[in-house]
Amino acid sequence: MKNLIQNSMPRILLAGMMVLMITSCTRPVIKIENIPANTPLGSRIFVSGNFNRWDPGDQSFMMELGADSNYYITIPRGFGEVQCKFTRGDWTSVETDVCGYDIENRSFYYGKKDTVVVSVESWKDLEAINCPEVTIVLNKLPENTPAEEPITIAGNFNEWLPDSNSVFKQDNRTGKYVLTLPRKDATREIEYKITRGTLLKAEADRFGNEIEKRKLQFGALDTVYVDVENWEDIGFDVPEKVTIIIESVPVQTMPNDILYITGDFNGWYPRDNKFILQKNKNGKFQIDLPGTQDEIEFKFTRGDWSKQEVDKWGYKIPNRTFSFGTSDTLYIKIENWEDRSNEIPVSYFFVINKLPKTTPADSKFYIAGSINGWDANNKKYRFEKLTNGTWFLKVENQAQSFEYKITRGNWSSEEADLYGNNIANRLADKNRNDTTYLEIINWIDIPILEQKSVVLVIDSLPAYTPKGQKIFVAGNFNTWNPGNPNYVMNRNLKGNYYITIPAHNDGISFKFTLGSWDSEELDENGNTISNRTYKFGYADTLRLKVENWEGFDDW
């Protein structure tokens, strides 16, 4: 018997080896029979998995478009489990579920099927056009909302008649009203309003007026937040008026001068007899304005625009603004009149002696600052090109100092720092020097690189960071997942953490974590920081510092 068992062992092993050889010879085919309708025409589709080190743009694993309009690829021979996902070339365009959420890795086993048939429901960088539902959260309700009445939604999807499926439920944890709205047909966009059971009790604006129909698109967002300001049928507190009192007027104001207020409430007519200021019992100019809109913009004149108020040096000021409900009385000082200004200005000299190589040849340069109402295209503040190639501007102003920036005529083309971000305001100080030499590093609208990715390097970590700790990056490129395994940082030869992020639209927002939002990075004082940002096209590497981690007490 023993000999029989011994003699049969090689046969068993041989049979097992033959099975392994058969399965190892198997080269399964993956077939994508459906892709989202908004997939860009001519897109290349790749398969990435444990057979190619999860390279999302591996040219060897680009799928072929068949005559039947399906995509095909043959997977290399192997054993065991295959794990994979589909992309359009990088992880920013990886497949997602039907509503745009991240999905688990696909998996199948060698030898079980010759052809694996799949469908791609959506792409991470495109709208999830087939999403079957959207969640609406009422972020704000009027304080006078009756507690006993239901909060409902009315729209073109329910013939503007809320039914039992249109009622919001109050979340026990947050207290907010929530409704998940299913998609009824192929129509992506719907119109709706929030009501209390009927359109006769529909939401209204702050002043009780009917609002435009709201709109949303299935797939654009998985959750929509709505603020309800008021109800059409319920009384509301309108800020009846604001009293504007002129505390002081310029010394050049004559006793017989008539002062007017003009703004967006009267078409900016500078001599409107309905808006003449009267003197109160204290001899101050005063006027009462009714609260007919949320916010007003205005200025004061003496009857026409050549006699409008200006700053103390005679320069035009930005429009004044006021939000009704913030105060019932507004005190104002008028510093000067445009036609009676006689201040002697101080002279400042500015020279631009360095510009980015990317600066367009026909560019014009301006100073925008506190001296001109931050007007980015004021011709009085435009530089003149000198024969030596530099740009020169003389500014006359009574101010001993002022803040400013350089623009090319609008705020979408202002100067930027090394990484393409907004810079802090520059400061002109008469007491420092007469001439200021300026070097423009970058323009915010002109990247200097054609950039496909950026490397994030952490040069400094808190000393208490656990040795060998995994550090993740979460951002708008991975739906802010704080523990996404595809965004674990690597270590370089110096031991610094680094990761390469593919280009994502115009830029990225991100933070570092230790795997969850309970361990996100903090500032040096242990406070939550704003999202880090980077606009592609300015630097291939960002060197960064993490001050603290949430959840540690060793600060």
C-alpha positions as CSV (number, residue, x, y, z in Angstrom):
1,M,0.0,0.0,0.0
2,K,2.8,2.3,0.9
3,N,4.5,1.7,-2.5
4,L,1.2,2.3,-4.2
5,I,0.8,5.7,-2.5
6,Q,4.5,6.6,-3.3
7,N,4.0,5.6,-6.9
8,S,0.8,7.7,-7.3
9,M,2.4,10.9,-5.9
10,P,4.3,11.8,-9.0
11,R,1.1,11.4,-11.0
12,I,-0.8,13.7,-8.7
13,L,2.0,16.3,-8.9
14,L,2.2,16.0,-12.7
15,A,-1.6,16.5,-13.0
16,G,-1.4,19.6,-10.8
17,M,1.5,20.9,-12.9
18,M,-0.5,20.3,-16.1
19,V,-3.5,22.2,-14.7
20,L,-1.2,25.1,-13.7
21,M,0.4,25.0,-17.2
22,I,-3.0,25.1,-18.8
23,T,-4.2,28.1,-16.7
24,S,-0.9,29.9,-17.1
25,C,-1.3,29.6,-20.9
26,T,-4.6,31.3,-20.7
27,R,-4.6,34.9,-22.0
28,P,-8.1,36.3,-21.1
29,V,-9.6,39.0,-23.3
30,I,-11.3,42.0,-21.6
31,K,-14.1,43.6,-23.6
32,I,-15.7,47.0,-22.8
33,E,-19.1,46.9,-24.4
34,N,-20.4,50.3,-23.0
35,I,-18.7,53.6,-22.2
36,P,-20.3,56.9,-21.1
37,A,-21.9,58.9,-23.9
38,N,-19.8,62.0,-22.9
39,T,-16.5,60.2,-23.5
40,P,-14.5,62.5,-25.7
41,L,-14.4,61.4,-29.3
42,G,-11.2,59.6,-30.2
43,S,-10.3,58.9,-26.5
44,R,-7.7,56.2,-25.9
45,I,-8.7,53.8,-23.1
46,F,-6.1,51.9,-21.1
47,V,-6.3,49.1,-18.6
48,S,-4.1,49.4,-15.5
49,G,-3.6,46.6,-12.9
50,N,-1.4,44.3,-10.9
51,F,0.0,43.0,-14.2
52,N,1.6,46.3,-15.2
53,R,2.4,48.0,-11.8
54,W,-0.8,50.0,-12.0
55,D,0.5,52.3,-14.7
56,P,-2.5,54.3,-15.9
57,G,-1.1,55.3,-19.2
58,D,1.0,52.2,-20.2
59,Q,1.0,52.2,-24.0
60,S,1.4,48.4,-24.0
61,F,-2.0,48.2,-22.4
62,M,-4.0,50.6,-24.6
63,M,-7.2,48.9,-25.7
64,E,-8.1,48.5,-29.3
65,L,-11.4,49.7,-30.8
66,G,-13.1,46.9,-32.6
67,A,-15.2,47.0,-35.7
68,D,-18.2,46.4,-33.4
69,S,-17.4,49.7,-31.5
70,N,-16.3,47.7,-28.4
71,Y,-12.9,48.0,-26.9
72,Y,-10.7,44.9,-26.5
73,I,-7.4,43.9,-25.0
74,T,-5.7,40.6,-24.2
75,I,-4.2,40.3,-20.7
76,P,-0.7,38.6,-20.3
77,R,-0.6,35.0,-19.0
78,G,-0.6,34.5,-15.3
79,F,-2.0,32.8,-12.3
80,G,-4.5,33.7,-9.6
81,E,-6.4,36.9,-9.4
82,V,-6.3,39.8,-11.8
83,Q,-7.1,43.3,-10.4
84,C,-7.6,46.3,-12.7
85,K,-9.3,49.5,-13.6
86,F,-9.8,51.5,-16.8
87,T,-8.5,55.0,-17.5
88,R,-8.1,57.5,-20.3
89,G,-4.4,57.8,-19.6
90,D,-4.0,58.9,-16.0
91,W,-5.6,58.6,-12.6
92,T,-7.5,61.9,-13.0
93,S,-9.5,60.2,-15.7
94,V,-10.0,56.8,-14.0
95,E,-13.4,55.1,-14.2
96,T,-16.0,55.7,-11.5
97,D,-19.4,54.4,-10.6
98,V,-22.6,55.8,-12.2
99,C,-22.6,58.8,-9.9
100,G,-19.0,59.6,-10.1
101,Y,-17.8,57.9,-6.9
102,D,-14.5,55.9,-6.7
103,I,-15.0,52.2,-7.2
104,E,-13.1,49.1,-5.9
105,N,-10.6,47.5,-8.2
106,R,-12.2,45.1,-10.7
107,S,-11.1,41.5,-10.3
108,F,-11.4,38.1,-12.0
109,Y,-9.4,34.9,-11.9
110,Y,-7.2,33.3,-14.6
111,G,-8.8,30.2,-16.2
112,K,-12.4,30.9,-15.2
113,K,-13.4,32.9,-18.3
114,D,-11.9,33.4,-21.8
115,T,-13.6,36.8,-22.2
116,V,-14.5,39.2,-19.4
117,V,-17.2,41.7,-20.5
118,V,-17.5,45.0,-18.6
119,S,-19.1,48.4,-18.9
120,V,-17.6,51.7,-17.8
121,E,-20.3,53.9,-16.1
122,S,-18.5,57.2,-15.8
123,W,-15.1,58.9,-15.8
124,K,-13.6,60.8,-12.8
125,D,-12.9,64.0,-14.8
126,L,-16.3,64.2,-16.6
127,E,-19.8,64.7,-15.4
128,A,-21.6,61.5,-14.3
129,I,-24.3,61.9,-16.9
130,N,-26.1,58.6,-16.0
131,C,-26.3,59.2,-12.3
132,P,-29.8,58.0,-11.2
133,E,-30.2,60.3,-8.2
134,V,-29.1,63.5,-6.5
135,T,-29.4,64.5,-2.8
136,I,-30.7,67.9,-1.9
137,V,-29.8,69.4,1.5
138,L,-31.6,72.4,2.9
139,N,-28.7,74.2,4.4
140,K,-30.9,77.1,5.7
141,L,-34.6,77.7,6.4
142,P,-36.3,80.9,7.5
143,E,-36.7,81.2,11.3
144,N,-40.5,81.6,10.8
145,T,-40.9,78.3,9.1
146,P,-43.9,76.5,10.7
147,A,-42.7,73.4,12.5
148,E,-45.9,71.4,11.8
149,E,-45.8,71.8,8.0
150,P,-43.9,69.5,5.6
151,I,-41.0,70.8,3.6
152,T,-41.4,69.5,0.0
153,I,-40.0,69.9,-3.5
154,A,-42.1,70.9,-6.5
155,G,-40.8,70.7,-10.0
156,N,-41.3,69.8,-13.6
157,F,-40.6,66.1,-12.7
158,N,-43.8,65.9,-10.5
159,E,-45.9,68.4,-12.4
160,W,-45.2,71.0,-9.7
161,L,-47.5,69.0,-7.3
162,P,-45.5,67.5,-4.4
163,D,-46.4,64.0,-3.5
164,S,-45.3,61.6,-0.7
165,N,-42.0,61.0,-2.5
166,S,-41.3,64.8,-2.5
167,V,-41.1,65.3,1.3
168,F,-37.8,66.2,3.0
169,K,-36.8,64.3,6.1
170,Q,-34.9,65.9,8.9
171,D,-31.6,64.3,9.7
172,N,-31.3,63.4,13.4
173,R,-27.6,64.2,13.5
174,T,-27.4,67.5,11.7
175,G,-30.9,68.7,12.0
176,K,-31.0,69.6,8.3
177,Y,-33.7,68.6,5.9
178,V,-32.6,66.1,3.3
179,L,-34.2,64.5,0.2
180,T,-32.7,62.0,-2.3
181,L,-34.3,62.6,-5.6
182,P,-34.4,59.8,-8.1
183,R,-33.9,60.4,-11.8
184,K,-37.2,59.4,-13.6
185,D,-36.1,59.5,-17.3
186,A,-33.2,60.4,-19.6
187,T,-33.7,64.1,-18.9
188,R,-30.6,65.4,-17.1
189,E,-31.8,68.9,-16.1
190,I,-34.8,69.6,-13.9
191,E,-36.4,72.7,-12.6
192,Y,-37.7,73.0,-9.0
193,K,-38.6,75.1,-6.0
194,I,-38.8,74.4,-2.3
195,T,-42.3,74.6,-0.9
196,R,-44.3,73.8,2.2
197,G,-46.6,71.4,0.4
198,T,-47.9,73.6,-2.4
199,L,-46.7,76.3,-4.8
200,L,-48.9,78.8,-2.8
201,K,-46.3,78.3,0.0
202,A,-43.2,78.4,-2.2
203,E,-39.8,79.8,-1.2
204,A,-39.1,83.5,-1.8
205,D,-36.2,85.9,-1.8
206,R,-35.2,87.9,1.2
207,F,-37.9,90.5,0.6
208,G,-40.7,88.0,0.0
209,N,-40.6,88.2,-3.8
210,E,-41.0,85.2,-6.1
211,I,-37.7,83.7,-7.2
212,E,-36.6,82.1,-10.4
213,K,-37.0,78.4,-10.8
214,R,-34.0,76.5,-9.5
215,K,-32.2,74.1,-11.8
216,L,-29.9,71.1,-11.3
217,Q,-28.3,68.5,-13.5
218,F,-28.1,64.9,-12.5
219,G,-24.4,63.9,-12.5
220,A,-23.0,67.4,-12.1
221,L,-23.0,67.0,-8.3
222,D,-24.0,64.2,-6.0
223,T,-25.2,66.6,-3.4
224,V,-26.8,70.1,-3.8
225,Y,-27.1,72.5,-0.9
226,V,-29.9,75.0,-0.9
227,D,-30.6,78.1,1.2
228,V,-34.2,79.1,1.6
229,E,-34.4,82.8,2.4
230,N,-38.1,83.3,2.9
231,W,-41.6,82.1,2.1
232,E,-44.0,83.9,-0.2
233,D,-47.0,83.5,2.1
234,I,-45.5,84.4,5.4
235,G,-44.8,87.9,6.7
236,F,-41.2,88.9,6.8
237,D,-39.1,91.7,8.3
238,V,-38.0,94.1,5.6
239,P,-35.4,96.6,6.6
240,E,-37.6,99.6,6.1
241,K,-34.9,102.1,5.6
242,V,-31.4,103.3,6.4
243,T,-30.6,106.8,7.6
244,I,-27.4,108.2,6.0
245,I,-25.8,111.1,7.8
246,I,-22.8,113.0,6.4
247,E,-20.6,113.6,9.4
248,S,-18.2,116.0,7.6
249,V,-18.0,117.6,4.1
250,P,-15.0,119.2,2.4
251,V,-14.1,122.7,3.5
252,Q,-14.7,123.8,-0.1
253,T,-18.4,123.0,0.3
254,M,-20.4,126.2,-0.1
255,P,-23.5,127.0,2.1
256,N,-25.8,127.0,-0.9
257,D,-24.5,123.7,-2.3
258,I,-27.2,121.0,-2.9
259,L,-26.0,117.4,-2.2
260,Y,-27.4,114.4,-4.0
261,I,-27.1,110.7,-3.5
262,T,-27.0,108.5,-6.6
263,G,-26.6,104.8,-7.2
264,D,-28.0,101.6,-8.7
265,F,-31.4,102.4,-7.1
266,N,-32.0,105.4,-9.4
267,G,-30.0,104.5,-12.5
268,W,-27.0,106.5,-11.3
269,Y,-28.7,109.8,-12.2
270,P,-26.5,112.4,-10.4
271,R,-29.2,115.1,-10.1
272,D,-32.3,113.2,-9.0
273,N,-34.6,115.5,-7.0
274,K,-36.0,112.5,-5.1
275,F,-32.6,111.9,-3.6
276,I,-31.6,115.4,-2.2
277,L,-30.0,115.4,1.2
278,Q,-31.5,117.7,3.8
279,K,-29.9,119.2,6.9
280,N,-31.0,117.8,10.2
281,K,-31.3,119.8,13.5
282,N,-27.5,119.4,14.1
283,G,-26.7,120.9,10.7
284,K,-25.6,117.6,9.2
285,F,-26.7,116.5,5.7
286,Q,-29.1,113.5,6.0
287,I,-31.3,111.3,3.9
288,D,-33.5,108.2,4.5
289,L,-33.3,105.4,1.9
290,P,-36.0,102.6,1.7
291,G,-34.8,99.0,1.8
292,T,-36.0,97.8,-1.6
293,Q,-33.0,95.5,-2.3
294,D,-30.4,93.5,-0.5
295,E,-27.4,95.8,-1.2
296,I,-26.9,99.2,-2.8
297,E,-24.0,100.9,-4.5
298,F,-23.9,104.7,-4.3
299,K,-21.9,108.0,-4.4
300,F,-22.6,111.6,-3.6
301,T,-22.6,114.5,-6.0
302,R,-23.4,118.2,-6.2
303,G,-25.6,117.7,-9.2
304,D,-23.5,116.2,-12.0
305,W,-20.6,113.8,-12.4
306,S,-18.0,116.6,-12.8
307,K,-18.9,117.5,-9.2
308,Q,-18.8,114.0,-7.6
309,E,-17.1,113.1,-4.4
310,V,-13.4,112.1,-4.6
311,D,-10.6,111.2,-2.2
312,K,-8.6,113.9,-0.4
313,W,-6.1,114.0,-3.3
314,G,-8.8,114.5,-5.9
315,Y,-8.9,110.9,-7.3
316,K,-12.1,109.1,-8.0
317,I,-13.2,106.6,-5.3
318,P,-14.8,103.2,-5.7
319,N,-18.6,103.0,-5.4
320,R,-19.7,102.9,-1.8
321,T,-21.8,99.9,-0.7
322,F,-24.3,99.1,2.0
323,S,-26.2,95.9,2.9
324,F,-29.7,96.5,4.3
325,G,-30.2,94.9,7.7
326,T,-26.7,95.4,8.9
327,S,-27.4,98.8,10.5
328,D,-30.2,101.4,10.6
329,T,-27.8,104.4,10.5
330,L,-24.8,105.0,8.3
331,Y,-22.2,107.7,9.0
332,I,-20.1,109.0,6.1
333,K,-17.3,111.5,5.6
334,I,-17.0,113.2,2.2
335,E,-13.3,114.1,1.7
336,N,-13.2,116.2,-1.4
337,W,-15.1,117.3,-4.6
338,E,-13.6,116.5,-8.0
339,D,-14.0,120.1,-9.3
340,R,-12.6,121.8,-6.2
341,S,-9.6,119.6,-5.3
342,N,-6.4,121.6,-4.7
343,E,-4.1,119.2,-2.8
344,I,-0.4,119.2,-3.8
345,P,0.6,115.6,-4.6
346,V,3.8,113.7,-3.7
347,S,5.7,112.2,-6.6
348,Y,6.6,108.5,-6.8
349,F,8.7,106.9,-9.5
350,F,8.4,103.3,-10.6
351,V,10.6,101.4,-13.0
352,I,9.9,97.8,-14.2
353,N,13.4,96.5,-15.1
354,K,12.5,92.8,-15.4
355,L,9.6,91.0,-17.0
356,P,8.9,87.2,-17.5
357,K,10.0,85.9,-20.9
358,T,6.4,84.8,-21.5
359,T,5.1,88.4,-21.4
360,P,3.2,89.2,-24.7
361,A,5.0,91.7,-26.9
362,D,2.1,94.1,-27.1
363,S,1.5,94.2,-23.3
364,K,0.7,97.4,-21.4
365,F,1.4,97.6,-17.7
366,Y,-0.5,99.4,-14.9
367,I,-0.4,100.1,-11.2
368,A,-3.6,99.2,-9.4
369,G,-3.7,100.1,-5.8
370,S,-5.3,101.9,-2.9
371,I,-4.6,105.2,-4.6
372,N,-6.9,104.5,-7.5
373,G,-9.6,102.2,-6.1
374,W,-7.6,99.2,-7.3
375,D,-8.6,100.0,-10.9
376,A,-6.6,97.5,-13.0
377,N,-6.9,99.5,-16.2
378,N,-6.6,103.2,-15.2
379,K,-4.7,105.0,-18.0
380,K,-3.4,107.6,-15.5
381,Y,-1.4,104.7,-14.0
382,R,-0.1,103.1,-17.2
383,F,3.7,102.6,-17.6
384,E,5.6,104.2,-20.5
385,K,8.3,102.2,-22.3
386,L,11.8,103.9,-22.3
387,T,14.5,103.6,-25.0
388,N,16.6,101.4,-22.7
389,G,13.8,98.7,-22.6
390,T,12.6,99.5,-19.1
391,W,9.1,100.7,-18.2
392,F,8.6,104.0,-16.3
393,L,5.6,105.5,-14.4
394,K,5.4,108.7,-12.3
395,V,2.6,108.7,-9.7
396,E,1.5,111.9,-8.0
397,N,-0.4,111.4,-4.8
398,Q,-0.6,113.0,-1.4
399,A,-0.3,109.6,0.4
400,Q,2.9,108.9,2.2
401,S,2.4,105.2,1.5
402,F,0.0,103.0,-0.4
403,E,-0.4,99.3,-1.5
404,Y,-0.4,98.2,-5.1
405,K,0.2,95.5,-7.6
406,I,1.2,95.4,-11.3
407,T,-1.4,94.2,-13.9
408,R,-1.6,94.0,-17.7
409,G,-4.9,95.8,-17.7
410,N,-7.2,93.5,-15.7
411,W,-7.2,91.3,-12.6
412,S,-7.1,88.1,-14.7
413,S,-3.6,89.2,-15.8
414,E,-2.0,90.4,-12.6
415,E,1.5,89.6,-11.5
416,A,2.2,86.3,-9.7
417,D,4.8,84.5,-7.6
418,L,7.2,81.7,-8.7
419,Y,4.4,79.1,-8.5
420,G,1.8,81.2,-10.3
421,N,-0.1,82.3,-7.1
422,N,-1.3,85.7,-6.2
423,I,1.4,87.8,-4.4
424,A,0.9,90.0,-1.4
425,N,0.3,93.6,-2.1
426,R,3.4,95.7,-2.7
427,L,4.0,98.8,-0.5
428,A,5.1,102.1,-1.8
429,D,6.6,104.3,1.0
430,K,7.8,107.8,0.3
431,N,10.1,107.7,3.3
432,R,12.1,104.8,1.9
433,N,13.2,105.9,-1.6
434,D,12.1,108.1,-4.5
435,T,12.3,105.4,-7.1
436,T,11.1,101.8,-6.8
437,Y,12.6,99.2,-9.2
438,L,10.2,96.3,-9.9
439,E,10.9,92.7,-11.0
440,I,7.8,90.8,-12.3
441,I,8.4,87.1,-11.7
442,N,5.3,85.7,-13.4
443,W,1.8,86.5,-14.7
444,I,-1.1,84.7,-13.2
445,D,-2.7,83.9,-16.6
446,I,0.5,82.8,-18.5
447,P,2.1,79.5,-17.3
448,I,5.7,79.2,-18.3
449,L,5.7,75.4,-18.7
450,E,3.7,72.9,-20.6
451,Q,3.2,70.7,-17.6
452,K,1.8,67.2,-17.4
453,S,2.5,66.6,-13.7
454,V,4.0,68.2,-10.5
455,V,6.1,66.5,-7.8
456,L,5.1,67.3,-4.2
457,V,8.0,67.0,-1.8
458,I,7.7,67.3,2.0
459,D,11.0,68.8,3.2
460,S,10.0,69.0,6.8
461,L,7.7,67.0,9.1
462,P,6.8,67.4,12.8
463,A,9.5,65.6,14.9
464,Y,6.8,63.4,16.5
465,T,5.7,61.9,13.2
466,P,5.8,58.1,13.7
467,K,8.8,56.5,11.9
468,G,7.7,54.8,8.7
469,Q,4.3,56.4,8.9
470,K,2.3,56.4,5.7
471,I,1.5,59.9,4.4
472,F,-1.4,60.5,2.0
473,V,-2.3,63.5,-0.2
474,A,-6.0,64.3,-0.6
475,G,-7.3,66.8,-3.0
476,N,-9.7,67.7,-5.9
477,F,-7.9,65.1,-8.0
478,N,-9.1,62.2,-5.8
479,T,-12.4,63.4,-4.5
480,W,-10.7,64.5,-1.3
481,N,-10.2,60.9,-0.1
482,P,-7.8,61.2,2.9
483,G,-6.7,57.6,2.7
484,N,-6.7,56.7,-1.0
485,P,-4.1,54.0,-1.4
486,N,-3.3,55.3,-4.9
487,Y,-2.1,58.6,-3.3
488,V,0.3,57.2,-0.7
489,M,3.6,59.2,-0.8
490,N,6.9,57.5,-1.6
491,R,10.3,58.1,0.0
492,N,13.4,59.4,-1.9
493,L,17.0,58.6,-1.2
494,K,17.1,61.5,1.3
495,G,14.1,60.0,3.1
496,N,11.8,62.8,2.1
497,Y,8.2,62.0,1.2
498,Y,7.2,62.7,-2.4
499,I,4.4,62.0,-4.9
500,T,3.8,62.9,-8.5
501,I,0.3,64.4,-9.3
502,P,-0.8,64.5,-12.9
503,A,-2.1,67.8,-14.4
504,H,-5.7,68.4,-13.3
505,N,-7.6,71.0,-15.2
506,D,-6.0,74.4,-14.4
507,G,-4.7,73.5,-10.9
508,I,-5.0,71.4,-7.8
509,S,-6.1,71.9,-4.2
510,F,-4.8,69.5,-1.6
511,K,-3.8,68.7,2.0
512,F,-1.6,66.0,3.6
513,T,-3.0,63.4,6.0
514,L,-2.0,60.3,7.9
515,G,-4.9,58.4,6.4
516,S,-8.0,60.1,7.7
517,W,-9.4,63.6,8.3
518,D,-8.8,63.0,12.0
519,S,-5.1,63.2,11.3
520,E,-4.9,66.0,8.7
521,E,-2.1,68.5,8.7
522,L,-2.4,71.7,10.9
523,D,-0.5,74.9,11.2
524,E,2.3,75.6,13.7
525,N,-0.3,76.6,16.3
526,G,-2.4,73.4,15.8
527,N,-5.1,75.1,13.8
528,T,-6.7,73.8,10.6
529,I,-5.0,75.2,7.5
530,S,-6.6,76.4,4.3
531,N,-6.3,74.0,1.3
532,R,-2.9,74.2,-0.4
533,T,-3.2,75.2,-4.0
534,Y,-1.1,75.0,-7.2
535,K,-1.7,76.2,-10.7
536,F,0.0,74.0,-13.3
537,G,2.6,75.5,-15.6
538,Y,4.9,77.2,-13.2
539,A,7.2,74.7,-11.4
540,D,7.9,71.0,-11.8
541,T,8.5,70.5,-8.0
542,L,6.8,72.0,-4.9
543,R,8.9,71.8,-1.7
544,L,6.5,71.9,1.3
545,K,6.6,71.8,5.1
546,V,4.1,70.1,7.4
547,E,3.9,71.9,10.8
548,N,1.6,69.6,12.8
549,W,-0.8,66.7,12.6
550,E,-4.4,66.6,14.0
551,G,-4.8,64.1,16.8
552,F,-1.3,64.4,18.4
553,D,-0.7,66.1,21.7
554,D,3.0,66.7,21.3
555,W,2.9,70.2,19.8
